[in-house]
Amino acid sequence: MMQTWYGQSLGIGLGAAIGLGLIAVILAIIVVVLKGYALWHAARRSEKWWFIILLLVNTIGILELVYLFFVVGKWHKFTDGNKPTN
């Protein structure tokens, strides 16, 4: 009797399932790192409401990126003190 793999009912093979699982693990690690970094910044800046929102809302890293880019101002190429001179 032939054994069947239960993922076949989804129409994907074993290799694709392993690949998707690996992508899910990598995405989970990235989200945890982003959430931790955003929470750390919110705590250091004493932004209680941002901390609570970032802690409770799970948006797969989107809200954390919005906070880090637009509120904290991280990863801007030039800040106010470092503008290039012509």
PDB file as gemmi writes it, atoms N, CA and C in Angstrom:
CRYST1    1.000    1.000    1.000  90.00  90.00  90.00 P 1                      
ATOM      1  N   MET A   1       0.830  -1.172   0.000  1.00  0.00           N  
ATOM      2  CA  MET A   1       0.000   0.000   0.000  1.00  0.00           C  
ATOM      3  C   MET A   1       0.883   1.246   0.000  1.00  0.00           C  
ATOM      4  N   MET A   2       0.497   2.241  -0.775  1.00  0.00           N  
ATOM      5  CA  MET A   2       1.298   3.450  -0.922  1.00  0.00           C  
ATOM      6  C   MET A   2       0.911   4.482   0.133  1.00  0.00           C  
ATOM      7  N   GLN A   3       1.940   5.046   0.759  1.00  0.00           N  
ATOM      8  CA  GLN A   3       1.666   6.087   1.745  1.00  0.00           C  
ATOM      9  C   GLN A   3       1.484   7.418   1.032  1.00  0.00           C  
ATOM     10  N   THR A   4       0.567   8.210   1.527  1.00  0.00           N  
ATOM     11  CA  THR A   4       0.341   9.530   0.933  1.00  0.00           C  
ATOM     12  C   THR A   4       0.746  10.601   1.922  1.00  0.00           C  
ATOM     13  N   TRP A   5       1.209  11.682   1.353  1.00  0.00           N  
ATOM     14  CA  TRP A   5       1.579  12.836   2.170  1.00  0.00           C  
ATOM     15  C   TRP A   5       0.394  13.777   2.185  1.00  0.00           C  
ATOM     16  N   TYR A   6       0.007  14.253   3.344  1.00  0.00           N  
ATOM     17  CA  TYR A   6      -1.227  15.022   3.480  1.00  0.00           C  
ATOM     18  C   TYR A   6      -1.172  16.382   2.800  1.00  0.00           C  
ATOM     19  N   GLY A   7       0.008  16.912   2.536  1.00  0.00           N  
ATOM     20  CA  GLY A   7       0.115  18.177   1.827  1.00  0.00           C  
ATOM     21  C   GLY A   7      -0.312  18.076   0.384  1.00  0.00           C  
ATOM     22  N   GLN A   8      -0.383  16.861  -0.137  1.00  0.00           N  
ATOM     23  CA  GLN A   8      -0.793  16.678  -1.527  1.00  0.00           C  
ATOM     24  C   GLN A   8      -2.238  17.087  -1.744  1.00  0.00           C  
ATOM     25  N   SER A   9      -3.022  17.073  -0.698  1.00  0.00           N  
ATOM     26  CA  SER A   9      -4.408  17.516  -0.856  1.00  0.00           C  
ATOM     27  C   SER A   9      -4.476  19.014  -1.112  1.00  0.00           C  
ATOM     28  N   LEU A  10      -3.421  19.743  -0.806  1.00  0.00           N  
ATOM     29  CA  LEU A  10      -3.365  21.173  -1.090  1.00  0.00           C  
ATOM     30  C   LEU A  10      -2.839  21.446  -2.496  1.00  0.00           C  
ATOM     31  N   GLY A  11      -2.372  20.430  -3.160  1.00  0.00           N  
ATOM     32  CA  GLY A  11      -1.873  20.588  -4.519  1.00  0.00           C  
ATOM     33  C   GLY A  11      -0.425  21.026  -4.589  1.00  0.00           C  
ATOM     34  N   ILE A  12       0.330  20.845  -3.510  1.00  0.00           N  
ATOM     35  CA  ILE A  12       1.752  21.203  -3.516  1.00  0.00           C  
ATOM     36  C   ILE A  12       2.577  19.978  -3.155  1.00  0.00           C  
ATOM     37  N   GLY A  13       3.786  19.968  -3.619  1.00  0.00           N  
ATOM     38  CA  GLY A  13       4.664  18.854  -3.316  1.00  0.00           C  
ATOM     39  C   GLY A  13       5.414  19.072  -2.016  1.00  0.00           C  
ATOM     40  N   LEU A  14       6.180  18.084  -1.644  1.00  0.00           N  
ATOM     41  CA  LEU A  14       6.936  18.140  -0.398  1.00  0.00           C  
ATOM     42  C   LEU A  14       7.992  19.241  -0.441  1.00  0.00           C  
ATOM     43  N   GLY A  15       8.664  19.391  -1.570  1.00  0.00           N  
ATOM     44  CA  GLY A  15       9.693  20.430  -1.695  1.00  0.00           C  
ATOM     45  C   GLY A  15       9.115  21.830  -1.560  1.00  0.00           C  
ATOM     46  N   ALA A  16       7.955  22.054  -2.165  1.00  0.00           N  
ATOM     47  CA  ALA A  16       7.307  23.363  -2.068  1.00  0.00           C  
ATOM     48  C   ALA A  16       6.862  23.641  -0.637  1.00  0.00           C  
ATOM     49  N   ALA A  17       6.374  22.623   0.044  1.00  0.00           N  
ATOM     50  CA  ALA A  17       5.942  22.797   1.430  1.00  0.00           C  
ATOM     51  C   ALA A  17       7.126  23.136   2.326  1.00  0.00           C  
ATOM     52  N   ILE A  18       8.256  22.491   2.105  1.00  0.00           N  
ATOM     53  CA  ILE A  18       9.458  22.798   2.886  1.00  0.00           C  
ATOM     54  C   ILE A  18       9.926  24.211   2.581  1.00  0.00           C  
ATOM     55  N   GLY A  19       9.894  24.605   1.314  1.00  0.00           N  
ATOM     56  CA  GLY A  19      10.286  25.959   0.933  1.00  0.00           C  
ATOM     57  C   GLY A  19       9.393  27.014   1.554  1.00  0.00           C  
ATOM     58  N   LEU A  20       8.085  26.781   1.531  1.00  0.00           N  
ATOM     59  CA  LEU A  20       7.152  27.720   2.150  1.00  0.00           C  
ATOM     60  C   LEU A  20       7.351  27.786   3.659  1.00  0.00           C  
ATOM     61  N   GLY A  21       7.642  26.656   4.271  1.00  0.00           N  
ATOM     62  CA  GLY A  21       7.918  26.641   5.706  1.00  0.00           C  
ATOM     63  C   GLY A  21       9.167  27.434   6.044  1.00  0.00           C  
ATOM     64  N   LEU A  22      10.193  27.313   5.214  1.00  0.00           N  
ATOM     65  CA  LEU A  22      11.433  28.068   5.423  1.00  0.00           C  
ATOM     66  C   LEU A  22      11.192  29.568   5.283  1.00  0.00           C  
ATOM     67  N   ILE A  23      10.400  29.947   4.291  1.00  0.00           N  
ATOM     68  CA  ILE A  23      10.056  31.362   4.112  1.00  0.00           C  
ATOM     69  C   ILE A  23       9.281  31.873   5.321  1.00  0.00           C  
ATOM     70  N   ALA A  24       8.364  31.073   5.851  1.00  0.00           N  
ATOM     71  CA  ALA A  24       7.578  31.473   7.014  1.00  0.00           C  
ATOM     72  C   ALA A  24       8.480  31.676   8.236  1.00  0.00           C  
ATOM     73  N   VAL A  25       9.458  30.808   8.411  1.00  0.00           N  
ATOM     74  CA  VAL A  25      10.382  30.937   9.545  1.00  0.00           C  
ATOM     75  C   VAL A  25      11.226  32.198   9.407  1.00  0.00           C  
ATOM     76  N   ILE A  26      11.738  32.474   8.220  1.00  0.00           N  
ATOM     77  CA  ILE A  26      12.542  33.671   7.986  1.00  0.00           C  
ATOM     78  C   ILE A  26      11.706  34.925   8.210  1.00  0.00           C  
ATOM     79  N   LEU A  27      10.472  34.939   7.716  1.00  0.00           N  
ATOM     80  CA  LEU A  27       9.576  36.074   7.916  1.00  0.00           C  
ATOM     81  C   LEU A  27       9.281  36.285   9.397  1.00  0.00           C  
ATOM     82  N   ALA A  28       9.073  35.197  10.139  1.00  0.00           N  
ATOM     83  CA  ALA A  28       8.804  35.300  11.574  1.00  0.00           C  
ATOM     84  C   ALA A  28       9.999  35.902  12.313  1.00  0.00           C  
ATOM     85  N   ILE A  29      11.199  35.512  11.945  1.00  0.00           N  
ATOM     86  CA  ILE A  29      12.400  36.069  12.583  1.00  0.00           C  
ATOM     87  C   ILE A  29      12.516  37.556  12.296  1.00  0.00           C  
ATOM     88  N   ILE A  30      12.268  37.959  11.053  1.00  0.00           N  
ATOM     89  CA  ILE A  30      12.339  39.376  10.684  1.00  0.00           C  
ATOM     90  C   ILE A  30      11.300  40.182  11.463  1.00  0.00           C  
ATOM     91  N   VAL A  31      10.082  39.665  11.589  1.00  0.00           N  
ATOM     92  CA  VAL A  31       9.020  40.368  12.308  1.00  0.00           C  
ATOM     93  C   VAL A  31       9.368  40.528  13.788  1.00  0.00           C  
ATOM     94  N   VAL A  32       9.917  39.494  14.396  1.00  0.00           N  
ATOM     95  CA  VAL A  32      10.287  39.573  15.812  1.00  0.00           C  
ATOM     96  C   VAL A  32      11.396  40.611  16.023  1.00  0.00           C  
ATOM     97  N   VAL A  33      12.375  40.636  15.131  1.00  0.00           N  
ATOM     98  CA  VAL A  33      13.460  41.615  15.243  1.00  0.00           C  
ATOM     99  C   VAL A  33      12.919  43.034  15.073  1.00  0.00           C  
ATOM    100  N   LEU A  34      12.079  43.259  14.073  1.00  0.00           N  
ATOM    101  CA  LEU A  34      11.486  44.584  13.861  1.00  0.00           C  
ATOM    102  C   LEU A  34      10.640  45.013  15.051  1.00  0.00           C  
ATOM    103  N   LYS A  35       9.824  44.110  15.572  1.00  0.00           N  
ATOM    104  CA  LYS A  35       8.978  44.433  16.713  1.00  0.00           C  
ATOM    105  C   LYS A  35       9.832  44.783  17.927  1.00  0.00           C  
ATOM    106  N   GLY A  36      10.861  44.016  18.185  1.00  0.00           N  
ATOM    107  CA  GLY A  36      11.746  44.306  19.308  1.00  0.00           C  
ATOM    108  C   GLY A  36      12.442  45.646  19.165  1.00  0.00           C  
ATOM    109  N   TYR A  37      12.917  45.946  17.981  1.00  0.00           N  
ATOM    110  CA  TYR A  37      13.614  47.214  17.724  1.00  0.00           C  
ATOM    111  C   TYR A  37      12.656  48.397  17.875  1.00  0.00           C  
ATOM    112  N   ALA A  38      11.445  48.273  17.351  1.00  0.00           N  
ATOM    113  CA  ALA A  38      10.458  49.345  17.469  1.00  0.00           C  
ATOM    114  C   ALA A  38      10.018  49.523  18.924  1.00  0.00           C  
ATOM    115  N   LEU A  39       9.797  48.434  19.634  1.00  0.00           N  
ATOM    116  CA  LEU A  39       9.428  48.529  21.054  1.00  0.00           C  
ATOM    117  C   LEU A  39      10.548  49.155  21.872  1.00  0.00           C  
ATOM    118  N   TRP A  40      11.782  48.826  21.568  1.00  0.00           N  
ATOM    119  CA  TRP A  40      12.927  49.400  22.277  1.00  0.00           C  
ATOM    120  C   TRP A  40      12.960  50.915  22.081  1.00  0.00           C  
ATOM    121  N   HIS A  41      12.751  51.355  20.836  1.00  0.00           N  
ATOM    122  CA  HIS A  41      12.745  52.797  20.571  1.00  0.00           C  
ATOM    123  C   HIS A  41      11.575  53.481  21.277  1.00  0.00           C  
ATOM    124  N   ALA A  42      10.403  52.885  21.254  1.00  0.00           N  
ATOM    125  CA  ALA A  42       9.244  53.483  21.912  1.00  0.00           C  
ATOM    126  C   ALA A  42       9.476  53.596  23.415  1.00  0.00           C  
ATOM    127  N   ALA A  43      10.081  52.602  24.006  1.00  0.00           N  
ATOM    128  CA  ALA A  43      10.365  52.644  25.444  1.00  0.00           C  
ATOM    129  C   ALA A  43      11.409  53.709  25.770  1.00  0.00           C  
ATOM    130  N   ARG A  44      12.468  53.793  24.980  1.00  0.00           N  
ATOM    131  CA  ARG A  44      13.518  54.795  25.237  1.00  0.00           C  
ATOM    132  C   ARG A  44      13.011  56.217  25.046  1.00  0.00           C  
ATOM    133  N   ARG A  45      12.041  56.391  24.146  1.00  0.00           N  
ATOM    134  CA  ARG A  45      11.490  57.729  23.895  1.00  0.00           C  
ATOM    135  C   ARG A  45      10.292  58.029  24.783  1.00  0.00           C  
ATOM    136  N   SER A  46       9.976  57.126  25.710  1.00  0.00           N  
ATOM    137  CA  SER A  46       8.849  57.263  26.651  1.00  0.00           C  
ATOM    138  C   SER A  46       7.524  57.489  25.931  1.00  0.00           C  
ATOM    139  N   GLU A  47       7.322  56.789  24.839  1.00  0.00           N  
ATOM    140  CA  GLU A  47       6.087  56.880  24.078  1.00  0.00           C  
ATOM    141  C   GLU A  47       5.199  55.694  24.447  1.00  0.00           C  
ATOM    142  N   LYS A  48       4.455  55.896  25.543  1.00  0.00           N  
ATOM    143  CA  LYS A  48       3.668  54.807  26.110  1.00  0.00           C  
ATOM    144  C   LYS A  48       2.626  54.261  25.118  1.00  0.00           C  
ATOM    145  N   TRP A  49       1.911  55.131  24.410  1.00  0.00           N  
ATOM    146  CA  TRP A  49       0.856  54.671  23.510  1.00  0.00           C  
ATOM    147  C   TRP A  49       1.418  53.924  22.312  1.00  0.00           C  
ATOM    148  N   TRP A  50       2.531  54.393  21.765  1.00  0.00           N  
ATOM    149  CA  TRP A  50       3.161  53.654  20.675  1.00  0.00           C  
ATOM    150  C   TRP A  50       3.610  52.278  21.157  1.00  0.00           C  
ATOM    151  N   PHE A  51       4.160  52.213  22.368  1.00  0.00           N  
ATOM    152  CA  PHE A  51       4.605  50.938  22.917  1.00  0.00           C  
ATOM    153  C   PHE A  51       3.441  49.966  23.028  1.00  0.00           C  
ATOM    154  N   ILE A  52       2.311  50.433  23.559  1.00  0.00           N  
ATOM    155  CA  ILE A  52       1.146  49.568  23.727  1.00  0.00           C  
ATOM    156  C   ILE A  52       0.608  49.111  22.370  1.00  0.00           C  
ATOM    157  N   ILE A  53       0.503  50.040  21.425  1.00  0.00           N  
ATOM    158  CA  ILE A  53      -0.007  49.683  20.094  1.00  0.00           C  
ATOM    159  C   ILE A  53       0.916  48.678  19.411  1.00  0.00           C  
ATOM    160  N   LEU A  54       2.228  48.950  19.449  1.00  0.00           N  
ATOM    161  CA  LEU A  54       3.176  48.036  18.807  1.00  0.00           C  
ATOM    162  C   LEU A  54       3.188  46.658  19.467  1.00  0.00           C  
ATOM    163  N   LEU A  55       2.953  46.633  20.774  1.00  0.00           N  
ATOM    164  CA  LEU A  55       2.954  45.369  21.499  1.00  0.00           C  
ATOM    165  C   LEU A  55       1.713  44.528  21.170  1.00  0.00           C  
ATOM    166  N   LEU A  56       0.568  45.181  21.025  1.00  0.00           N  
ATOM    167  CA  LEU A  56      -0.683  44.444  20.863  1.00  0.00           C  
ATOM    168  C   LEU A  56      -1.069  44.171  19.415  1.00  0.00           C  
ATOM    169  N   VAL A  57      -0.713  45.056  18.505  1.00  0.00           N  
ATOM    170  CA  VAL A  57      -1.138  44.921  17.114  1.00  0.00           C  
ATOM    171  C   VAL A  57      -0.076  44.165  16.329  1.00  0.00           C  
ATOM    172  N   ASN A  58      -0.489  43.114  15.635  1.00  0.00           N  
ATOM    173  CA  ASN A  58       0.431  42.338  14.822  1.00  0.00           C  
ATOM    174  C   ASN A  58       0.095  42.552  13.350  1.00  0.00           C  
ATOM    175  N   THR A  59       0.942  43.295  12.641  1.00  0.00           N  
ATOM    176  CA  THR A  59       0.703  43.603  11.235  1.00  0.00           C  
ATOM    177  C   THR A  59       1.832  43.088  10.346  1.00  0.00           C  
ATOM    178  N   ILE A  60       2.476  42.022  10.765  1.00  0.00           N  
ATOM    179  CA  ILE A  60       3.565  41.398  10.014  1.00  0.00           C  
ATOM    180  C   ILE A  60       4.684  42.405   9.737  1.00  0.00           C  
ATOM    181  N   GLY A  61       4.940  43.275  10.689  1.00  0.00           N  
ATOM    182  CA  GLY A  61       6.057  44.209  10.580  1.00  0.00           C  
ATOM    183  C   GLY A  61       5.740  45.524   9.904  1.00  0.00           C  
ATOM    184  N   ILE A  62       4.537  45.690   9.361  1.00  0.00           N  
ATOM    185  CA  ILE A  62       4.213  46.916   8.634  1.00  0.00           C  
ATOM    186  C   ILE A  62       4.132  48.103   9.586  1.00  0.00           C  
ATOM    187  N   LEU A  63       3.403  47.964  10.693  1.00  0.00           N  
ATOM    188  CA  LEU A  63       3.279  49.062  11.655  1.00  0.00           C  
ATOM    189  C   LEU A  63       4.635  49.401  12.266  1.00  0.00           C  
ATOM    190  N   GLU A  64       5.463  48.390  12.513  1.00  0.00           N  
ATOM    191  CA  GLU A  64       6.781  48.635  13.065  1.00  0.00           C  
ATOM    192  C   GLU A  64       7.642  49.442  12.103  1.00  0.00           C  
ATOM    193  N   LEU A  65       7.575  49.109  10.812  1.00  0.00           N  
ATOM    194  CA  LEU A  65       8.330  49.865   9.813  1.00  0.00           C  
ATOM    195  C   LEU A  65       7.832  51.300   9.702  1.00  0.00           C  
ATOM    196  N   VAL A  66       6.516  51.496   9.749  1.00  0.00           N  
ATOM    197  CA  VAL A  66       5.961  52.853   9.711  1.00  0.00           C  
ATOM    198  C   VAL A  66       6.474  53.652  10.898  1.00  0.00           C  
ATOM    199  N   TYR A  67       6.450  53.053  12.080  1.00  0.00           N  
ATOM    200  CA  TYR A  67       6.937  53.740  13.282  1.00  0.00           C  
ATOM    201  C   TYR A  67       8.419  54.086  13.153  1.00  0.00           C  
ATOM    202  N   LEU A  68       9.227  53.128  12.737  1.00  0.00           N  
ATOM    203  CA  LEU A  68      10.672  53.365  12.656  1.00  0.00           C  
ATOM    204  C   LEU A  68      11.030  54.374  11.570  1.00  0.00           C  
ATOM    205  N   PHE A  69      10.349  54.340  10.439  1.00  0.00           N  
ATOM    206  CA  PHE A  69      10.667  55.259   9.346  1.00  0.00           C  
ATOM    207  C   PHE A  69      10.149  56.669   9.593  1.00  0.00           C  
ATOM    208  N   PHE A  70       8.879  56.779   9.986  1.00  0.00           N  
ATOM    209  CA  PHE A  70       8.236  58.090  10.012  1.00  0.00           C  
ATOM    210  C   PHE A  70       8.197  58.750  11.380  1.00  0.00           C  
ATOM    211  N   VAL A  71       8.114  57.983  12.458  1.00  0.00           N  
ATOM    212  CA  VAL A  71       8.046  58.576  13.791  1.00  0.00           C  
ATOM    213  C   VAL A  71       9.441  58.735  14.370  1.00  0.00           C  
ATOM    214  N   VAL A  72      10.217  57.677  14.376  1.00  0.00           N  
ATOM    215  CA  VAL A  72      11.564  57.734  14.941  1.00  0.00           C  
ATOM    216  C   VAL A  72      12.532  58.392  13.963  1.00  0.00           C  
ATOM    217  N   GLY A  73      12.320  58.181  12.673  1.00  0.00           N  
ATOM    218  CA  GLY A  73      13.202  58.760  11.668  1.00  0.00           C  
ATOM    219  C   GLY A  73      14.450  57.922  11.430  1.00  0.00           C  
ATOM    220  N   LYS A  74      14.388  56.646  11.716  1.00  0.00           N  
ATOM    221  CA  LYS A  74      15.522  55.754  11.469  1.00  0.00           C  
ATOM    222  C   LYS A  74      15.650  55.476   9.984  1.00  0.00           C  
ATOM    223  N   TRP A  75      16.865  55.217   9.582  1.00  0.00           N  
ATOM    224  CA  TRP A  75      17.222  54.817   8.226  1.00  0.00           C  
ATOM    225  C   TRP A  75      17.027  55.917   7.197  1.00  0.00           C  
ATOM    226  N   HIS A  76      16.964  57.168   7.639  1.00  0.00           N  
ATOM    227  CA  HIS A  76      16.985  58.265   6.669  1.00  0.00           C  
ATOM    228  C   HIS A  76      18.426  58.497   6.278  1.00  0.00           C  
ATOM    229  N   LYS A  77      18.668  58.724   5.026  1.00  0.00           N  
ATOM    230  CA  LYS A  77      20.039  58.855   4.547  1.00  0.00           C  
ATOM    231  C   LYS A  77      20.698  60.090   5.150  1.00  0.00           C  
ATOM    232  N   PHE A  78      19.970  61.203   5.206  1.00  0.00           N  
ATOM    233  CA  PHE A  78      20.514  62.431   5.774  1.00  0.00           C  
ATOM    234  C   PHE A  78      19.537  62.963   6.825  1.00  0.00           C  
ATOM    235  N   THR A  79      20.064  63.206   8.013  1.00  0.00           N  
ATOM    236  CA  THR A  79      19.235  63.835   9.036  1.00  0.00           C  
ATOM    237  C   THR A  79      19.489  65.332   8.987  1.00  0.00           C  
ATOM    238  N   ASP A  80      18.808  66.119   9.809  1.00  0.00           N  
ATOM    239  CA  ASP A  80      18.920  67.572   9.776  1.00  0.00           C  
ATOM    240  C   ASP A  80      20.363  68.044   9.967  1.00  0.00           C  
ATOM    241  N   GLY A  81      21.116  67.398  10.831  1.00  0.00           N  
ATOM    242  CA  GLY A  81      22.483  67.823  11.098  1.00  0.00           C  
ATOM    243  C   GLY A  81      23.500  67.330  10.083  1.00  0.00           C  
ATOM    244  N   ASN A  82      23.121  66.412   9.227  1.00  0.00           N  
ATOM    245  CA  ASN A  82      24.077  65.810   8.299  1.00  0.00           C  
ATOM    246  C   ASN A  82      23.718  66.048   6.841  1.00  0.00           C  
ATOM    247  N   LYS A  83      23.113  67.171   6.533  1.00  0.00           N  
ATOM    248  CA  LYS A  83      22.756  67.448   5.137  1.00  0.00           C  
ATOM    249  C   LYS A  83      24.023  67.720   4.335  1.00  0.00           C  
ATOM    250  N   PRO A  84      24.072  67.217   3.116  1.00  0.00           N  
ATOM    251  CA  PRO A  84      25.270  67.448   2.306  1.00  0.00           C  
ATOM    252  C   PRO A  84      25.351  68.924   1.871  1.00  0.00           C  
ATOM    253  N   THR A  85      26.552  69.387   1.759  1.00  0.00           N  
ATOM    254  CA  THR A  85      26.746  70.775   1.312  1.00  0.00           C  
ATOM    255  C   THR A  85      27.095  70.760  -0.170  1.00  0.00           C  
ATOM    256  N   ASN A  86      26.632  71.782  -0.885  1.00  0.00           N  
ATOM    257  CA  ASN A  86      26.889  71.857  -2.338  1.00  0.00           C  
ATOM    258  C   ASN A  86      28.122  72.648  -2.607  1.00  0.00           C  
TER     259      ASN A  86                                                      
END                                                                             
